[in-house]
């Protein structure tokens, strides 16, 4: 469920984009008395991706692939480095359009700001969010990561190959902020969509992340495609190389110096 999106600065950087997102994709939530409990939905999700034991065997992950902006000519590369218990770096490069990078080394967070071309330390609320997002085993901690969790019912959503029925869970992070929504497919138990809100200088921006192409790697299922709608922009991340339990030097997660 790692998020793969830019900071608000990147939205301004690509403000000239005229891409549109189909806001009509969401259908009304319907009540369903047969809906399982929240604990049951979370437990089934863990089993669907491989089970707790298999997840805990993984201690690091390096994902590399491509990124494109739907409706435009912009294409680039993405690299994500993750290490247990709480280290994360994401690097996105888009020739001709810029890119972004951010990281958390276990205690300090940093962010590359495209508008200034500088790397800055992230403090305050941003640091709290970075630490929250960098949790390597967050799939196993869904209940404890959220202060308030409620089941909203069963909802059909538009997925890549048609409509999918999902259990919708709304959850408020223990770190505060706006509630998030999780969409677990009723048939497979997998998380196929995750909605969050980015609080930018221009106000709140809804982010819809679709997780697709789950593929088994080292005993666990990993989404190899992430389609992310952020305001008027739609990014598609396609990972072609995912390696787990490999050595990642801790220095990789420290704030870089640009000269």
KEKE-691693 format. One line per 10 residues: number of its first residue (from 1); for each residue x, z, y of N, C-alpha, C, O. Coordinates in nm, 2 decimals, padded with zeros to 4 digits. Last residue first. Layout:
# KEKE-691693
NUM	X/Z/Y/X/Z/Y/X/Z/Y/X/Z/Y  ...
END
This chain:
# KEKE-691693
259	02.46/-00.58/01.91/02.56/-00.61/02.01/02.54/-00.75/02.07/02.62/-00.80/02.15  02.27/-00.32/01.77/02.28/-00.46/01.81/02.37/-00.49/01.92/02.37/-00.41/02.02  02.28/-00.10/01.51/02.33/-00.12/01.65/02.34/-00.27/01.67/02.41/-00.34/01.60  02.01/00.04/01.31/02.12/-00.05/01.34/02.16/-00.06/01.48/02.08/-00.02/01.57  01.94/00.35/01.17/01.91/00.26/01.29/02.03/00.17/01.31/02.14/00.22/01.33  01.94/00.35/00.81/01.98/00.40/00.94/01.95/00.30/01.05/01.95/00.18/01.03  01.91/00.24/00.57/01.79/00.28/00.63/01.82/00.34/00.77/01.72/00.37/00.85  02.15/00.18/00.46/02.06/00.06/00.49/01.95/00.11/00.57/01.89/00.03/00.65  02.28/00.41/00.39/02.30/00.36/00.52/02.21/00.24/00.56/02.20/00.21/00.68  02.22/00.45/00.13/02.13/00.52/00.22/02.16/00.47/00.37/02.07/00.48/00.45
249	02.21/00.16/-00.08/02.29/00.26/00.00/02.20/00.32/00.11/02.13/00.25/00.17  02.04/00.13/-00.37/02.03/00.10/-00.23/02.11/00.20/-00.15/02.08/00.32/-00.16  02.04/00.01/-00.69/02.11/00.10/-00.60/02.09/00.05/-00.46/02.12/-00.07/-00.43  01.71/-00.03/-00.84/01.84/-00.08/-00.81/01.91/00.01/-00.70/01.83/00.08/-00.63  01.44/00.00/-00.92/01.55/00.08/-00.97/01.69/00.03/-00.96/01.77/00.04/-01.05  01.34/-00.35/-00.89/01.32/-00.20/-00.88/01.43/-00.13/-00.96/01.50/-00.18/-01.04  01.27/-00.64/-00.71/01.36/-00.57/-00.80/01.34/-00.42/-00.78/01.33/-00.37/-00.67  01.12/-00.94/-00.65/01.09/-00.79/-00.64/01.18/-00.73/-00.75/01.16/-00.75/-00.87  01.07/-01.23/-00.49/01.18/-01.16/-00.56/01.16/-01.01/-00.54/01.18/-00.95/-00.43  00.87/-01.33/-00.35/00.92/-01.41/-00.46/01.02/-01.34/-00.55/01.05/-01.38/-00.66
239	00.59/-01.25/-00.17/00.71/-01.20/-00.23/00.75/-01.28/-00.35/00.67/-01.29/-00.44  00.44/-01.35/00.11/00.45/-01.39/-00.03/00.59/-01.34/-00.08/00.69/-01.39/-00.03  00.22/-01.27/00.36/00.35/-01.24/00.31/00.35/-01.27/00.16/00.26/-01.22/00.09  00.06/-01.41/00.63/00.06/-01.41/00.48/00.20/-01.38/00.44/00.29/-01.46/00.47  -00.13/-01.30/00.91/00.00/-01.32/00.85/-00.02/-01.32/00.70/-00.10/-01.25/00.64  -00.32/-01.38/01.18/-00.32/-01.36/01.03/-00.19/-01.40/00.98/-00.14/-01.51/00.99  -00.44/-01.26/01.49/-00.33/-01.31/01.41/-00.36/-01.29/01.26/-00.40/-01.18/01.23  -00.62/-01.12/01.65/-00.64/-01.27/01.63/-00.54/-01.33/01.54/-00.56/-01.45/01.51  -00.58/-00.83/01.47/-00.63/-00.89/01.59/-00.66/-01.03/01.56/-00.72/-01.07/01.46  -00.44/-00.91/01.19/-00.41/-00.81/01.30/-00.46/-00.87/01.43/-00.39/-00.96/01.49
229	-00.46/-00.94/00.86/-00.53/-00.99/00.98/-00.52/-00.88/01.08/-00.57/-00.77/01.07  -00.26/-01.03/00.59/-00.29/-00.93/00.69/-00.35/-00.99/00.82/-00.28/-01.08/00.88  -00.21/-01.05/00.26/-00.27/-01.12/00.37/-00.32/-01.02/00.47/-00.40/-00.94/00.45  00.04/-01.04/00.03/-00.04/-00.96/00.12/-00.08/-01.04/00.24/00.00/-01.11/00.31  00.14/-01.08/-00.30/00.09/-01.15/-00.18/00.01/-01.05/-00.10/-00.07/-00.97/-00.15  00.21/-00.92/-00.51/00.31/-01.01/-00.46/00.27/-01.09/-00.34/00.35/-01.16/-00.28  00.15/-00.59/-00.58/00.09/-00.71/-00.52/00.20/-00.80/-00.46/00.27/-00.76/-00.37  00.25/-00.48/-00.90/00.28/-00.48/-00.76/00.21/-00.61/-00.70/00.22/-00.71/-00.76  00.21/-00.26/-01.18/00.16/-00.38/-01.11/00.19/-00.37/-00.96/00.16/-00.27/-00.89  00.48/-00.16/-01.39/00.38/-00.13/-01.29/00.34/-00.26/-01.22/00.41/-00.35/-01.21
219	00.68/-00.24/-01.58/00.57/-00.15/-01.62/00.46/-00.11/-01.52/00.37/-00.05/-01.56  00.85/-00.41/-01.44/00.90/-00.28/-01.49/00.79/-00.18/-01.52/00.80/-00.06/-01.50  00.58/-00.55/-01.29/00.72/-00.55/-01.28/00.77/-00.41/-01.33/00.73/-00.31/-01.27  00.30/-00.75/-01.30/00.36/-00.64/-01.36/00.52/-00.65/-01.35/00.57/-00.75/-01.40  00.12/-00.84/-01.00/00.21/-00.88/-01.11/00.29/-00.76/-01.17/00.33/-00.68/-01.09  -00.14/-00.94/-00.81/-00.08/-00.83/-00.87/00.00/-00.88/-00.99/-00.06/-00.95/-01.08  -00.25/-01.11/-00.60/-00.15/-01.15/-00.70/-00.07/-01.04/-00.76/00.05/-01.04/-00.75  -00.31/-00.91/-00.30/-00.34/-01.01/-00.40/-00.22/-01.03/-00.49/-00.11/-00.98/-00.48  -00.46/-00.72/-00.06/-00.35/-00.72/-00.16/-00.39/-00.81/-00.27/-00.50/-00.79/-00.34  -00.52/-00.75/00.28/-00.57/-00.78/00.15/-00.45/-00.79/00.06/-00.35/-00.85/00.09
209	-00.58/-00.55/00.56/-00.47/-00.60/00.47/-00.53/-00.62/00.33/-00.59/-00.53/00.27  -00.67/-00.55/00.89/-00.72/-00.57/00.75/-00.61/-00.63/00.66/-00.56/-00.74/00.69  -00.67/-00.36/01.17/-00.58/-00.43/01.08/-00.65/-00.44/00.94/-00.67/-00.33/00.88  -00.78/-00.35/01.50/-00.82/-00.33/01.36/-00.72/-00.42/01.28/-00.70/-00.54/01.31  -00.65/-00.18/01.77/-00.65/-00.31/01.70/-00.68/-00.29/01.55/-00.60/-00.21/01.49  -00.71/-00.02/02.08/-00.71/-00.02/01.93/-00.73/-00.16/01.87/-00.81/-00.23/01.91  -00.50/-00.11/02.36/-00.62/-00.05/02.30/-00.60/-00.05/02.14/-00.50/-00.08/02.09  -00.27/-00.21/02.45/-00.39/-00.28/02.49/-00.52/-00.22/02.43/-00.62/-00.28/02.44  -00.08/-00.05/02.33/-00.10/-00.04/02.48/-00.22/-00.11/02.53/-00.28/-00.07/02.63  -00.24/00.04/02.02/-00.14/-00.03/02.10/-00.17/00.00/02.25/-00.26/00.07/02.29
199	-00.30/00.17/01.73/-00.33/00.21/01.87/-00.21/00.15/01.96/-00.11/00.21/01.96  -00.44/00.01/01.46/-00.32/00.03/01.53/-00.35/00.06/01.68/-00.43/-00.02/01.74  -00.61/00.12/01.17/-00.63/00.09/01.32/-00.49/00.11/01.38/-00.43/00.22/01.37  -00.68/-00.04/00.85/-00.62/00.07/00.94/-00.65/00.02/01.08/-00.69/-00.09/01.11  -00.79/-00.11/00.53/-00.81/-00.13/00.67/-00.75/-00.01/00.75/-00.78/00.11/00.71  -00.72/-00.28/00.24/-00.69/-00.15/00.31/-00.70/-00.18/00.46/-00.63/-00.26/00.51  -00.80/-00.41/-00.08/-00.80/-00.42/00.07/-00.78/-00.28/00.13/-00.83/-00.18/00.07  -00.77/-00.36/-00.34/-00.75/-00.50/-00.30/-00.77/-00.52/-00.15/-00.74/-00.63/-00.10  -00.66/-00.15/-00.59/-00.69/-00.16/-00.45/-00.66/-00.30/-00.40/-00.55/-00.35/-00.42  -00.82/-00.18/-00.92/-00.71/-00.20/-00.82/-00.75/-00.20/-00.68/-00.87/-00.23/-00.64
189	-01.03/-00.18/-01.09/-00.98/-00.05/-01.04/-00.87/-00.06/-00.94/-00.82/00.04/-00.88  -01.16/-00.40/-01.19/-01.02/-00.38/-01.23/-00.97/-00.24/-01.19/-00.88/-00.19/-01.26  -01.43/-00.37/-01.09/-01.40/-00.43/-01.22/-01.26/-00.39/-01.27/-01.24/-00.34/-01.38  -01.43/-00.27/-00.83/-01.50/-00.20/-00.94/-01.46/-00.25/-01.08/-01.46/-00.17/-01.17  -01.15/-00.24/-00.63/-01.23/-00.33/-00.70/-01.30/-00.26/-00.82/-01.23/-00.19/-00.90  -01.15/-00.04/-00.35/-01.10/-00.05/-00.49/-01.20/-00.14/-00.56/-01.32/-00.11/-00.57  -01.05/-00.02/-00.03/-01.15/-00.10/-00.11/-01.09/-00.12/-00.25/-01.00/-00.20/-00.27  -01.03/00.22/00.22/-00.98/00.16/00.10/-01.09/00.09/00.02/-01.20/00.15/00.01  -00.98/00.28/00.57/-01.08/00.24/00.46/-01.00/00.17/00.34/-00.92/00.09/00.36  -00.91/00.55/00.79/-00.87/00.43/00.72/-00.98/00.40/00.61/-01.06/00.49/00.57
179	-00.97/00.70/01.11/-00.99/00.69/00.96/-00.95/00.55/00.91/-00.95/00.45/00.98  -00.71/00.76/01.35/-00.83/00.69/01.31/-00.85/00.69/01.16/-00.75/00.68/01.09  -00.53/01.08/01.37/-00.56/00.94/01.40/-00.69/00.89/01.35/-00.77/00.96/01.30  -00.36/01.29/01.14/-00.45/01.26/01.24/-00.47/01.11/01.27/-00.42/01.03/01.19  -00.21/01.34/00.91/-00.14/01.33/01.04/-00.22/01.30/01.16/-00.18/01.30/01.27  -00.38/01.31/00.71/-00.35/01.45/00.75/-00.27/01.45/00.88/-00.26/01.55/00.95  -00.62/01.04/00.78/-00.48/01.09/00.74/-00.46/01.24/00.79/-00.52/01.28/00.89  -00.93/01.01/00.65/-00.86/01.04/00.77/-00.73/01.10/00.73/-00.72/01.21/00.66  -01.10/00.75/00.47/-01.01/00.86/00.47/-00.94/00.88/00.60/-00.89/00.79/00.66  -01.35/00.60/00.28/-01.30/00.63/00.41/-01.22/00.76/00.41/-01.27/00.86/00.36
169	-01.39/00.37/00.02/-01.35/00.51/00.05/-01.30/00.52/00.19/-01.20/00.44/00.23  -01.59/00.17/-00.17/-01.53/00.19/-00.04/-01.51/00.34/-00.01/-01.60/00.42/-00.01  -01.55/-00.03/-00.45/-01.59/00.11/-00.40/-01.51/00.13/-00.27/-01.39/00.11/-00.26  -01.65/-00.38/-00.46/-01.56/-00.27/-00.44/-01.62/-00.14/-00.41/-01.74/-00.13/-00.36  -01.67/-00.70/-00.58/-01.74/-00.58/-00.55/-01.64/-00.47/-00.55/-01.55/-00.46/-00.64  -01.59/-01.01/-00.41/-01.55/-00.90/-00.51/-01.63/-00.77/-00.47/-01.64/-00.74/-00.36  -01.64/-01.36/-00.37/-01.67/-01.22/-00.34/-01.63/-01.12/-00.45/-01.64/-01.16/-00.57  -01.35/-01.57/-00.38/-01.49/-01.54/-00.38/-01.52/-01.40/-00.35/-01.43/-01.33/-00.31  -01.07/-01.58/-00.38/-01.14/-01.67/-00.47/-01.29/-01.64/-00.48/-01.36/-01.67/-00.58  -01.00/-01.39/-00.18/-00.95/-01.52/-00.18/-01.03/-01.62/-00.26/-01.06/-01.73/-00.22
159	-01.31/-01.22/-00.09/-01.17/-01.21/-00.14/-01.12/-01.36/-00.14/-01.20/-01.45/-00.11  -01.54/-01.05/00.09/-01.49/-01.18/00.06/-01.34/-01.17/00.03/-01.26/-01.12/00.11  -01.70/-00.77/-00.08/-01.62/-00.83/00.03/-01.57/-00.97/-00.01/-01.56/-01.00/-00.13  -01.96/-00.55/-00.13/-01.90/-00.68/-00.17/-01.82/-00.73/-00.05/-01.87/-00.73/00.06  -01.95/-00.20/-00.20/-01.96/-00.31/-00.10/-01.90/-00.44/-00.16/-01.79/-00.43/-00.22  -02.08/00.12/-00.25/-02.03/-00.01/-00.31/-02.06/-00.12/-00.21/-02.16/-00.13/-00.16  -01.99/00.41/-00.07/-02.07/00.33/-00.15/-02.00/00.21/-00.21/-01.88/00.21/-00.22  -01.82/00.58/00.06/-01.92/00.51/00.14/-02.01/00.43/00.06/-02.11/00.37/00.11  -01.68/00.89/00.02/-01.72/00.77/-00.05/-01.83/00.70/00.02/-01.94/00.77/00.03  -01.42/01.04/00.21/-01.56/01.03/00.18/-01.59/00.89/00.11/-01.53/00.79/00.15
149	-01.19/01.29/00.31/-01.21/01.17/00.23/-01.36/01.16/00.19/-01.42/01.26/00.14  -00.96/01.43/00.52/-01.11/01.41/00.50/-01.13/01.28/00.42/-01.08/01.18/00.47  -00.69/01.43/00.51/-00.76/01.55/00.53/-00.90/01.55/00.50/-00.96/01.65/00.46  -00.47/01.27/00.28/-00.58/01.26/00.37/-00.66/01.39/00.38/-00.70/01.45/00.28  -00.28/01.31/00.09/-00.24/01.25/00.21/-00.35/01.24/00.32/-00.32/01.21/00.44  -00.40/01.41/-00.14/-00.33/01.50/-00.05/-00.29/01.44/00.08/-00.26/01.52/00.17  -00.51/01.17/-00.25/-00.60/01.28/-00.21/-00.53/01.38/-00.11/-00.59/01.42/-00.02  -00.29/01.00/-00.30/-00.40/00.96/-00.21/-00.49/01.08/-00.16/-00.53/01.08/-00.05  -00.06/01.01/-00.44/-00.09/01.12/-00.35/-00.21/01.09/-00.26/-00.22/01.15/-00.15  00.03/00.79/-00.58/00.00/00.91/-00.66/-00.06/01.03/-00.57/-00.09/01.13/-00.63
139	00.09/00.62/-00.38/-00.02/00.58/-00.47/-00.07/00.70/-00.56/-00.18/00.70/-00.60  00.31/00.72/-00.26/00.18/00.74/-00.19/00.07/00.71/-00.28/-00.04/00.76/-00.27  00.58/00.74/-00.32/00.49/00.76/-00.42/00.35/00.79/-00.36/00.27/00.87/-00.42  00.73/00.70/-00.08/00.74/00.60/-00.19/00.63/00.62/-00.29/00.59/00.52/-00.35  00.64/00.71/00.25/00.63/00.79/00.12/00.63/00.69/00.00/00.54/00.61/-00.01  00.64/00.58/00.49/00.76/00.56/00.41/00.75/00.64/00.27/00.84/00.62/00.19  00.41/00.65/00.63/00.41/00.52/00.57/00.53/00.51/00.47/00.52/00.43/00.38  00.49/00.90/00.74/00.37/00.89/00.65/00.38/00.76/00.57/00.35/00.77/00.45  00.70/00.83/00.90/00.73/00.92/00.79/00.61/00.91/00.69/00.64/00.91/00.57  00.56/00.68/01.09/00.67/00.62/01.01/00.70/00.70/00.88/00.71/00.64/00.77
129	00.39/00.87/01.21/00.33/00.76/01.13/00.44/00.70/01.04/00.41/00.66/00.92  00.59/01.03/01.33/00.49/01.09/01.23/00.44/00.98/01.14/00.43/01.00/01.02  00.70/00.85/01.51/00.78/00.91/01.41/00.69/00.97/01.29/00.73/00.95/01.18  00.48/00.81/01.68/00.54/00.70/01.60/00.62/00.75/01.49/00.62/00.69/01.38  00.44/01.05/01.81/00.34/01.00/01.71/00.40/00.89/01.62/00.36/00.89/01.50  00.78/01.11/01.86/00.64/01.15/01.88/00.55/01.10/01.77/00.59/01.12/01.65  00.99/00.81/01.84/00.97/00.96/01.84/00.82/00.99/01.85/00.73/00.89/01.86  01.23/00.59/01.73/01.09/00.61/01.74/01.06/00.76/01.74/01.11/00.83/01.65  01.49/00.43/01.91/01.45/00.54/01.82/01.30/00.57/01.84/01.25/00.57/01.95  01.52/00.08/01.92/01.50/00.20/01.99/01.46/00.31/01.88/01.39/00.27/01.78
119	01.70/-00.21/01.98/01.65/-00.12/01.88/01.64/00.02/01.94/01.73/00.07/02.01  01.60/-00.50/02.18/01.67/-00.37/02.16/01.61/-00.29/02.04/01.50/-00.31/02.01  01.46/-00.70/02.29/01.57/-00.74/02.21/01.66/-00.62/02.17/01.77/-00.63/02.13  01.23/-00.67/02.43/01.35/-00.63/02.50/01.48/-00.67/02.42/01.59/-00.67/02.47  01.04/-00.78/02.26/01.03/-00.81/02.40/01.16/-00.78/02.48/01.19/-00.84/02.57  01.09/-00.68/02.00/01.12/-00.82/02.03/01.12/-00.85/02.18/01.20/-00.93/02.23  01.24/-00.39/01.91/01.14/-00.43/02.01/01.17/-00.58/02.05/01.26/-00.60/02.12  01.27/-00.22/01.61/01.33/-00.33/01.69/01.22/-00.39/01.78/01.11/-00.43/01.73  01.29/00.13/01.56/01.20/00.01/01.57/01.27/-00.10/01.66/01.33/-00.06/01.77  01.32/00.42/01.36/01.36/00.33/01.46/01.28/00.20/01.45/01.21/00.18/01.35
109	01.32/00.77/01.27/01.26/00.64/01.26/01.31/00.55/01.38/01.35/00.61/01.48  01.47/01.02/01.06/01.46/00.95/01.19/01.41/00.81/01.17/01.44/00.74/01.07  01.45/01.11/00.80/01.44/01.21/00.91/01.42/01.14/01.05/01.35/01.20/01.13  01.44/00.90/00.63/01.42/01.03/00.58/01.40/01.14/00.68/01.34/01.24/00.65  01.47/00.67/00.78/01.58/00.71/00.69/01.56/00.85/00.62/01.66/00.90/00.57  01.27/00.40/00.85/01.27/00.55/00.84/01.37/00.59/00.74/01.37/00.55/00.62  01.23/00.11/01.06/01.28/00.18/00.94/01.26/00.33/00.96/01.24/00.38/01.07  01.17/-00.24/01.14/01.15/-00.09/01.17/01.20/-00.02/01.04/01.20/-00.08/00.93  01.15/-00.55/01.31/01.21/-00.46/01.21/01.18/-00.32/01.24/01.18/-00.28/01.36  01.04/-00.89/01.37/01.04/-00.74/01.40/01.12/-00.67/01.29/01.14/-00.73/01.18
99	01.05/-01.20/01.56/01.03/-01.12/01.44/01.03/-00.97/01.47/01.01/-00.94/01.59  01.06/-01.53/01.68/01.11/-01.39/01.69/01.10/-01.32/01.55/01.13/-01.38/01.45  01.00/-01.79/01.68/00.90/-01.70/01.72/00.94/-01.55/01.73/00.87/-01.46/01.78  01.22/-01.93/01.59/01.14/-01.99/01.70/01.03/-01.90/01.75/00.97/-01.92/01.86  01.21/-01.78/01.27/01.28/-01.87/01.37/01.18/-01.94/01.47/01.08/-01.99/01.43  01.14/-01.47/01.20/01.06/-01.60/01.22/01.13/-01.68/01.32/01.11/-01.66/01.44  01.19/-01.20/00.99/01.26/-01.30/01.08/01.17/-01.43/01.08/01.15/-01.49/00.98  01.16/-00.86/00.93/01.09/-00.99/00.94/01.16/-01.08/01.04/01.17/-01.05/01.15  01.22/-00.59/00.74/01.28/-00.68/00.83/01.21/-00.82/00.82/01.20/-00.87/00.72  01.18/-00.24/00.69/01.12/-00.38/00.68/01.18/-00.47/00.79/01.20/-00.43/00.90
89	01.26/00.04/00.50/01.31/-00.05/00.60/01.23/-00.19/00.58/01.22/-00.23/00.47  01.24/00.38/00.41/01.18/00.25/00.41/01.24/00.17/00.53/01.26/00.22/00.64  01.22/00.68/00.22/01.30/00.59/00.30/01.24/00.45/00.29/01.20/00.40/00.19  01.14/00.91/00.05/01.08/00.87/00.18/01.17/00.79/00.27/01.20/00.83/00.38  01.27/00.98/-00.19/01.12/01.00/-00.18/01.06/00.94/-00.05/00.94/00.92/-00.05  01.29/00.63/-00.29/01.23/00.76/-00.31/01.32/00.87/-00.25/01.44/00.85/-00.26  01.30/00.34/-00.09/01.37/00.44/-00.18/01.31/00.57/-00.18/01.27/00.63/-00.07  01.28/00.00/-00.01/01.22/00.13/-00.03/01.30/00.22/-00.12/01.35/00.17/-00.22  01.29/-00.28/00.20/01.37/-00.19/00.12/01.30/-00.05/00.11/01.27/00.01/00.22  01.19/-00.60/00.24/01.15/-00.47/00.24/01.23/-00.38/00.15/01.24/-00.42/00.03
79	01.20/-00.90/00.43/01.27/-00.81/00.33/01.22/-00.67/00.35/01.21/-00.62/00.46  01.09/-01.23/00.49/01.06/-01.08/00.50/01.14/-01.01/00.39/01.16/-01.06/00.28  01.11/-01.52/00.70/01.14/-01.44/00.58/01.11/-01.30/00.60/01.10/-01.25/00.71  00.88/-01.78/00.82/01.01/-01.70/00.82/01.03/-01.63/00.69/00.97/-01.66/00.59  00.70/-02.00/01.04/00.73/-01.95/00.90/00.87/-01.88/00.91/00.95/-01.91/00.98  00.47/-02.14/01.25/00.57/-02.04/01.23/00.58/-01.99/01.09/00.48/-01.95/01.03  00.28/-02.32/01.30/00.39/-02.37/01.23/00.50/-02.27/01.20/00.60/-02.29/01.14  -00.06/-02.19/01.23/00.05/-02.23/01.32/00.17/-02.28/01.24/00.15/-02.30/01.11  -00.25/-02.10/01.06/-00.29/-02.19/01.16/-00.18/-02.24/01.25/-00.20/-02.32/01.34  -00.09/-01.80/00.98/-00.19/-01.89/00.95/-00.24/-01.97/01.07/-00.26/-01.92/01.18
69	00.24/-01.76/00.96/00.13/-01.72/01.05/00.03/-01.83/01.03/00.05/-01.95/01.06  00.43/-01.63/00.68/00.38/-01.74/00.77/00.26/-01.69/00.85/00.19/-01.60/00.81  00.71/-01.53/00.50/00.60/-01.49/00.58/00.56/-01.62/00.67/00.64/-01.69/00.71  00.86/-01.47/00.18/00.84/-01.55/00.30/00.72/-01.50/00.37/00.64/-01.42/00.32  01.09/-01.23/00.04/01.00/-01.34/00.03/00.98/-01.41/00.16/01.07/-01.41/00.24  01.17/-00.93/-00.15/01.21/-01.04/-00.06/01.11/-01.16/-00.07/01.06/-01.18/-00.18  01.20/-00.59/-00.20/01.11/-00.70/-00.21/01.15/-00.81/-00.10/01.17/-00.78/00.01  01.32/-00.34/-00.39/01.36/-00.43/-00.29/01.28/-00.56/-00.30/01.28/-00.62/-00.41  01.29/00.01/-00.46/01.23/-00.13/-00.47/01.29/-00.21/-00.36/01.29/-00.17/-00.24  01.33/00.31/-00.66/01.36/00.22/-00.55/01.30/00.08/-00.57/01.27/00.04/-00.68
59	01.23/00.44/-00.88/01.28/00.52/-00.76/01.33/00.44/-00.65/01.36/00.49/-00.54  01.00/00.47/-01.14/01.05/00.38/-01.04/01.10/00.46/-00.92/01.03/00.55/-00.87  00.88/00.66/-01.29/01.00/00.61/-01.34/01.07/00.52/-01.23/01.20/00.49/-01.24  00.63/00.70/-01.17/00.74/00.79/-01.14/00.87/00.75/-01.19/00.97/00.81/-01.15  00.48/00.49/-01.29/00.51/00.49/-01.14/00.63/00.58/-01.11/00.71/00.54/-01.03  00.47/00.57/-01.55/00.54/00.45/-01.52/00.57/00.44/-01.37/00.68/00.40/-01.34  00.31/00.81/-01.52/00.45/00.82/-01.58/00.53/00.69/-01.54/00.65/00.70/-01.51  00.07/00.71/-01.41/00.16/00.80/-01.34/00.30/00.80/-01.39/00.39/00.80/-01.31  -00.01/00.36/-01.46/-00.01/00.50/-01.50/00.09/00.58/-01.42/00.19/00.53/-01.38  -00.05/00.10/-01.38/00.04/00.13/-01.48/00.05/00.27/-01.53/00.11/00.30/-01.64
49	-00.26/00.04/-01.21/-00.12/-00.01/-01.17/-00.02/00.02/-01.27/00.10/-00.02/-01.26  -00.47/00.17/-01.34/-00.47/00.03/-01.32/-00.34/-00.03/-01.29/-00.30/-00.14/-01.33  -00.41/00.44/-01.30/-00.40/00.38/-01.44/-00.39/00.23/-01.43/-00.33/00.17/-01.51  -00.46/00.46/-01.03/-00.32/00.49/-01.08/-00.31/00.43/-01.22/-00.20/00.37/-01.25  -00.73/00.39/-01.03/-00.64/00.31/-00.96/-00.50/00.33/-01.01/-00.42/00.23/-01.04  -00.84/00.61/-01.16/-00.85/00.48/-01.23/-00.75/00.38/-01.16/-00.70/00.30/-01.23  -00.80/00.81/-00.97/-00.73/00.82/-01.10/-00.73/00.68/-01.17/-00.63/00.64/-01.24  -00.96/00.72/-00.76/-00.82/00.74/-00.74/-00.74/00.74/-00.88/-00.64/00.67/-00.89  -01.21/00.74/-00.89/-01.17/00.61/-00.84/-01.01/00.62/-00.82/-00.95/00.52/-00.86  -01.22/01.02/-00.95/-01.23/00.92/-01.06/-01.17/00.79/-01.02/-01.10/00.72/-01.09
39	-01.23/01.13/-00.70/-01.11/01.16/-00.79/-01.11/01.06/-00.90/-01.00/01.02/-00.94  -01.47/01.03/-00.62/-01.35/00.99/-00.55/-01.23/01.01/-00.64/-01.14/00.93/-00.65  -01.69/00.94/-00.90/-01.64/01.03/-00.80/-01.51/00.97/-00.73/-01.45/00.88/-00.78  -01.88/00.63/-00.93/-01.80/00.74/-00.98/-01.75/00.83/-00.87/-01.77/00.79/-00.75  -02.21/00.52/-00.89/-02.07/00.52/-00.84/-02.00/00.64/-00.88/-02.05/00.75/-00.88  -02.47/00.51/-00.94/-02.38/00.52/-01.06/-02.24/00.52/-01.01/-02.15/00.52/-01.10  -02.62/00.48/-00.72/-02.62/00.62/-00.78/-02.52/00.63/-00.89/-02.49/00.74/-00.94  -02.54/00.32/-00.44/-02.53/00.30/-00.58/-02.51/00.44/-00.65/-02.41/00.50/-00.63  -02.62/00.14/-00.14/-02.61/00.27/-00.21/-02.61/00.24/-00.36/-02.67/00.14/-00.41  -02.41/-00.11/00.01/-02.54/-00.07/-00.06/-02.52/00.06/-00.13/-02.41/00.09/-00.18
29	-02.30/-00.25/00.31/-02.28/-00.15/00.20/-02.41/-00.11/00.14/-02.51/-00.09/00.21  -02.30/-00.60/00.39/-02.35/-00.46/00.40/-02.33/-00.37/00.28/-02.33/-00.42/00.17  -01.99/-00.78/00.40/-02.13/-00.77/00.37/-02.18/-00.62/00.37/-02.09/-00.53/00.37  -01.76/-00.95/00.59/-01.80/-00.82/00.53/-01.95/-00.82/00.51/-02.02/-00.85/00.60  -01.70/-01.19/00.71/-01.67/-01.18/00.57/-01.72/-01.05/00.51/-01.73/-01.04/00.39  -01.72/-01.25/00.98/-01.85/-01.25/00.90/-01.82/-01.22/00.75/-01.92/-01.23/00.67  -01.49/-01.29/01.11/-01.55/-01.15/01.11/-01.67/-01.14/01.03/-01.72/-01.03/01.01  -01.23/-01.47/01.04/-01.37/-01.48/01.01/-01.43/-01.34/01.00/-01.42/-01.27/00.90  -01.01/-01.50/01.31/-01.03/-01.44/01.18/-01.18/-01.44/01.16/-01.26/-01.40/01.25  -00.81/-01.75/01.47/-00.93/-01.68/01.46/-00.95/-01.62/01.32/-00.90/-01.68/01.23
19	-00.54/-01.83/01.69/-00.59/-01.81/01.56/-00.72/-01.72/01.56/-00.73/-01.63/01.64  -00.40/-01.90/01.91/-00.54/-01.91/01.92/-00.61/-01.90/01.78/-00.72/-01.95/01.76  -00.12/-01.74/02.07/-00.18/-01.79/01.95/-00.33/-01.80/01.97/-00.39/-01.71/02.03  -00.01/-01.62/02.28/-00.05/-01.76/02.31/-00.13/-01.81/02.18/-00.19/-01.92/02.19  00.10/-01.38/02.21/-00.03/-01.38/02.27/-00.09/-01.52/02.29/-00.21/-01.54/02.30  00.32/-01.29/02.07/00.25/-01.42/02.03/00.11/-01.43/02.09/00.02/-01.48/02.02  00.39/-01.07/02.21/00.49/-01.17/02.19/00.43/-01.30/02.15/00.48/-01.41/02.19  00.18/-00.90/02.17/00.20/-00.96/02.30/00.29/-01.08/02.30/00.28/-01.18/02.37  00.23/-00.85/01.90/00.10/-00.91/01.94/00.12/-00.98/02.08/00.07/-01.09/02.10  00.47/-00.71/01.92/00.47/-00.84/01.86/00.34/-00.92/01.89/00.34/-01.04/01.90
9	00.39/-00.47/02.02/00.47/-00.56/02.10/00.47/-00.70/02.05/00.47/-00.79/02.13  00.27/-00.33/01.82/00.19/-00.39/01.92/00.26/-00.49/02.00/00.21/-00.59/02.06  00.47/-00.41/01.53/00.42/-00.32/01.63/00.34/-00.40/01.73/00.34/-00.52/01.73  00.37/-00.60/01.23/00.45/-00.57/01.35/00.39/-00.46/01.43/00.28/-00.42/01.41  00.34/-00.51/00.88/00.29/-00.57/01.01/00.38/-00.52/01.12/00.45/-00.43/01.11  00.28/-00.41/00.61/00.37/-00.51/00.65/00.33/-00.58/00.77/00.28/-00.69/00.76  00.24/-00.10/00.45/00.19/-00.19/00.55/00.30/-00.28/00.58/00.42/-00.24/00.59  00.21/-00.03/00.10/00.29/-00.03/00.22/00.24/-00.13/00.32/00.20/-00.24/00.28  00.08/00.00/-00.12/00.00/00.00/00.00/00.09/00.00/00.13/00.04/00.03/00.24
END
